Amino acid sequence: MPETAATAARRVLQVGPLKPSLADTLRSTYDAFALPVDAEERETFLAEHGREVGAVVTSGRTGVDAALMERLPNLRAVVNFGVGYDTTDIPAAVARGVAVSNTPDVLTDCVADTAVGLTIDVLRRFSAADRYVRAGRWPVEGNFPLTRQISHKKVGVIGLGRIGSAIATRLTAFGCPISYHNRRPVVDSPYTYVDSPLELARRVDVLIIAAAGGDRTRNLVDRNVIDAIGPDGYLVNIARGSVVDEEALVDALTAGRLAGAGLDVFADEPRVPDALLAMDNVVLLPHVGSGTLETRAAMEELTLRNLESFLRTGELVTPVPEVKVPAAAR
């Protein structure tokens, strides 16, 4: 079969910053391009090399939007470093026959650990107590105020997938009754299904967000849901900032309509609302849910396996389920 422009497009393009060792491997092993950051340089690069690109390697923080796909007419795969892929335009990928992969499973444990850590921290206020000691306030002001215990609190999980299930398993060991909301009930789940985020929020002491990002879940946890958690309740988010109405969250915390929040993700990262920075009942992390040496190494290995498999066979090892690409389009 004669080689077409599409079959000849075998170059790899790095889009956005990646783990340094992964970026080094892309350059040294795959002779990968790196998409320029400067707008003028990017335009020149795409005009000259856009048709050569068959695969993009990116991360959940950057992704590939529809406009970039348009400039890469022979793109056939987006290989994503991370479990989240909401920054890639999935409808555009489906329409153009572009397969998309992510790195599931390998980061489940660390992200679930982070959720539990945030839950403990925000209820027991360990980070605030640490600041209290470091500021020299203990000998002057006396004992730190009493906090809330974590054991036996009623916990709700929005998104009982791999990570949500791992969170629930961990908190079950604390004696916490677990309820959850999904688009549909999980077959054989030992936990209580609730058919709306609002009703789930009404029933629990702690609401943990573990849902996928993207347009379908944007502001799923809205002002009504946040208010339903109540002034004695807590919100923990290790999913995506877009799932929570951040303005409503800040308002509830400022007004005392919510007891506290543990946040690893934000709506406009790396920018964090100024109001949150001054709150001692809020624990703020810089999106480090999967940020361990072990997990990032496993994510890198799976990313490279996806890329290598695609370049060799046209198939991805861990394609995302939303993208069904006919074989003829690969």
C-alpha positions in Angstrom: 0.0 0.0 0.0 1.5 3.4 -0.9 2.5 5.6 2.0 0.0 8.5 2.5 0.6 11.7 4.5 -1.3 10.2 7.4 0.8 7.0 7.5 4.0 8.9 7.1 3.2 11.1 10.1 5.2 9.3 12.7 6.8 12.2 14.6 6.0 12.6 18.3 5.2 15.9 19.8 5.5 16.9 23.5 2.7 19.3 24.5 3.3 21.1 27.8 5.7 20.4 30.6 6.3 16.8 31.6 8.4 14.9 34.1 12.0 15.6 33.2 13.0 12.0 32.7 10.0 11.4 30.5 10.8 14.5 28.4 14.4 13.3 28.1 13.3 9.9 26.9 11.0 11.5 24.3 13.8 13.5 22.9 16.6 10.9 23.0 14.6 7.8 22.1 11.8 9.2 19.9 13.4 12.3 18.5 10.3 14.1 19.7 9.4 17.7 18.9 8.4 20.0 21.8 5.6 22.5 21.1 6.9 26.0 21.6 5.4 28.1 24.4 5.8 31.4 22.6 2.7 32.1 20.4 4.7 33.3 17.4 7.2 30.4 17.6 4.3 28.0 18.0 2.6 29.3 14.9 5.8 28.9 12.9 6.4 25.4 14.2 2.9 24.2 13.5 3.0 25.6 9.9 6.3 23.8 9.3 5.9 20.6 11.2 2.2 20.1 12.0 1.5 17.5 9.3 4.4 15.4 10.5 3.0 14.7 14.0 1.2 11.4 14.5 1.2 11.2 18.3 1.2 13.8 21.1 2.4 13.1 24.6 0.9 15.5 27.2 -0.4 15.6 30.7 -3.7 16.1 32.4 -2.7 19.6 33.2 -2.2 20.6 29.6 -4.0 18.4 27.2 -4.8 18.9 23.5 -7.7 21.1 22.6 -9.7 21.1 19.3 -7.7 24.1 17.9 -4.4 22.2 18.3 -5.9 19.1 16.8 -6.9 21.1 13.8 -3.3 22.2 13.3 -2.1 18.5 13.5 -4.1 17.0 10.6 -2.5 13.6 10.8 -2.6 13.2 14.6 -3.8 9.7 15.5 -3.1 9.4 19.3 -2.9 11.6 22.4 -0.9 9.8 25.0 -1.6 11.3 28.4 0.6 11.2 31.5 -2.0 11.1 34.3 -5.3 9.6 34.9 -7.3 12.8 34.2 -7.8 13.8 30.6 -10.4 16.5 30.8 -8.0 19.0 29.3 -8.1 17.1 26.0 -11.2 17.8 23.8 -12.7 14.3 23.7 -15.6 15.1 21.3 -13.0 16.6 18.9 -10.8 13.5 19.3 -13.7 11.2 18.5 -14.7 13.2 15.5 -11.1 13.2 14.1 -10.4 9.5 14.8 -7.8 10.4 17.4 -7.3 7.7 20.1 -6.5 8.9 23.7 -4.8 7.0 26.5 -4.3 7.7 30.2 -2.5 6.0 33.1 -5.1 4.4 35.3 -4.6 2.1 38.3 -0.9 3.0 38.9 -1.8 6.2 40.8 -4.9 4.9 42.6 -3.2 4.2 46.0 -1.3 7.5 46.3 -4.3 9.6 45.3 -6.5 7.7 47.8 -3.9 8.1 50.5 -3.9 11.9 49.8 -7.7 12.0 50.1 -7.5 10.3 53.5 -4.6 12.5 54.6 -6.6 15.6 53.7 -9.6 14.3 55.5 -7.7 13.7 58.7 -5.8 16.9 58.4 -8.8 19.2 57.9 -10.9 17.5 60.7 -8.0 17.3 63.2 -6.5 20.6 61.9 -2.9 19.2 62.1 -1.5 21.7 59.6 -3.1 24.6 61.6 -1.7 23.1 64.8 1.7 22.9 63.3 1.6 26.6 62.4 0.4 27.3 65.9 3.5 25.7 67.4 5.9 27.2 64.9 4.5 30.7 65.5 5.3 30.4 69.2 1.7 30.6 70.2 1.5 27.5 72.4 3.3 28.9 75.4 1.6 32.3 75.1 -2.0 31.3 74.2 -2.2 27.8 75.8 -3.6 24.6 74.3 -4.7 24.5 70.7 -8.5 24.4 70.3 -10.3 21.1 70.2 -11.0 19.5 66.8 -13.2 16.8 65.3 -12.4 13.1 65.3 -12.4 11.3 62.0 -13.5 7.8 63.2 -17.1 6.9 62.6 -17.9 10.1 60.6 -20.4 9.6 57.8 -18.5 9.9 54.5 -19.9 10.5 51.1 -17.9 9.8 47.9 -18.8 11.4 44.6 -17.3 9.1 42.0 -16.9 5.5 43.1 -14.4 4.4 40.5 -10.9 3.0 41.1 -9.8 6.0 43.3 -13.2 6.5 45.0 -13.3 2.8 45.9 -9.8 2.9 47.3 -10.8 5.9 49.4 -13.9 4.1 50.7 -11.8 1.0 51.6 -9.4 3.1 53.6 -12.1 5.0 55.5 -14.1 1.9 56.3 -11.1 0.9 58.5 -11.8 4.1 60.5 -15.4 2.8 61.1 -16.8 5.4 58.7 -20.2 4.5 57.1 -19.8 5.1 53.3 -22.4 6.4 50.9 -21.7 7.3 47.3 -23.0 8.9 44.1 -22.3 7.8 40.6 -24.1 8.1 37.3 -25.3 4.6 38.1 -25.0 2.2 41.0 -21.9 0.1 41.2 -22.8 -3.6 41.0 -22.2 -5.5 44.2 -20.8 -2.4 46.0 -21.0 -2.8 49.8 -21.7 1.0 50.1 -25.0 2.9 50.0 -25.9 4.4 46.7 -27.5 7.9 46.7 -29.1 9.1 43.5 -27.9 12.8 43.6 -25.0 14.8 44.9 -27.4 17.0 46.8 -29.0 14.2 48.7 -25.6 12.7 49.4 -24.4 16.0 50.8 -27.4 16.1 53.1 -26.6 12.7 54.6 -22.9 12.9 55.4 -20.3 14.7 57.6 -17.6 14.6 55.0 -18.0 14.8 51.2 -15.1 13.6 49.2 -14.9 14.4 45.4 -13.3 11.7 43.3 -15.2 12.2 40.1 -13.6 12.6 36.7 -13.3 16.2 35.4 -14.7 17.5 32.1 -17.9 19.2 31.0 -20.2 16.5 32.3 -19.1 17.1 35.9 -18.3 20.9 35.7 -19.7 22.5 38.9 -21.4 19.2 39.8 -20.8 20.2 43.4 -22.6 23.5 43.2 -23.7 26.1 45.8 -26.8 24.0 46.8 -24.7 20.9 47.4 -22.0 22.8 49.4 -24.7 24.3 51.6 -26.3 20.9 52.1 -23.1 19.6 53.7 -23.7 22.2 56.4 -21.8 24.2 58.9 -20.5 21.1 60.7 -19.5 19.4 57.5 -16.3 19.2 55.4 -15.5 19.0 51.7 -12.4 17.2 50.3 -11.4 17.4 46.7 -8.7 15.3 45.0 -10.4 15.1 41.6 -10.5 18.3 39.5 -11.1 21.9 40.5 -13.7 22.1 37.8 -16.0 19.7 39.6 -16.6 22.1 42.5 -18.1 25.6 42.2 -15.0 27.3 43.7 -16.7 30.7 44.2 -19.5 29.1 46.1 -17.0 27.1 48.2 -15.1 30.2 49.2 -18.4 32.0 50.0 -19.5 29.1 52.2 -16.2 28.9 54.1 -16.0 32.6 54.6 -19.6 32.7 55.9 -19.2 29.7 58.2 -21.7 27.6 56.3 -19.0 24.9 55.9 -16.7 23.8 58.7 -13.6 23.2 56.5 -12.1 21.9 53.2 -9.2 19.9 52.1 -8.2 20.7 48.6 -5.5 19.3 46.3 -7.0 20.8 43.1 -8.3 24.2 42.1 -10.3 25.8 39.3 -7.5 27.8 37.8 -4.3 26.1 38.8 -1.7 27.2 39.9 -3.7 30.2 41.1 -5.6 29.7 44.4 -8.2 32.2 45.7 -6.7 34.7 48.1 -9.4 34.2 50.6 -8.5 30.5 51.1 -4.9 31.4 52.0 -5.8 33.0 55.2 -8.2 30.3 56.5 -6.9 27.9 59.2 -9.8 25.5 58.6 -8.7 24.8 55.0 -5.8 22.6 53.9 -4.3 23.5 50.6 -2.0 21.2 48.5 -0.4 22.1 45.1 -2.0 19.2 43.2 0.3 16.5 44.6 -2.2 13.6 44.9 0.0 11.2 42.8 3.2 13.0 43.7 5.4 10.2 45.0 8.6 8.8 43.4 7.0 5.3 43.1 3.8 6.5 41.4 5.3 9.0 39.0 7.8 6.3 37.9 5.0 3.9 37.2 3.0 6.6 35.4 6.0 7.3 33.2 6.5 3.7 32.4 2.9 3.2 31.4 3.0 6.4 29.3 5.9 5.1 27.3 4.3 1.7 26.9 1.3 3.4 25.4 3.4 5.5 23.0 5.6 2.5 22.0 2.6 0.3 21.4 0.9 3.0 19.3 3.9 3.6 17.2 4.4 -0.2 16.6 0.9 -1.4 16.3 -1.5 1.5 16.2 -3.1 0.4 19.4 -2.9 1.9 22.9 -2.3 -0.2 26.0 -4.8 1.8 28.2 -7.2 3.7 25.9 -9.8 5.8 27.7 -13.3 4.3 27.4 -15.0 7.4 26.0 -13.0 7.3 22.8 -14.0 4.6 20.4 -11.9 4.9 17.2 -12.7 2.6 14.3 -9.7 0.5 13.1 -10.0 2.1 9.7 -9.3 5.5 11.2 -6.1 4.5 12.9 
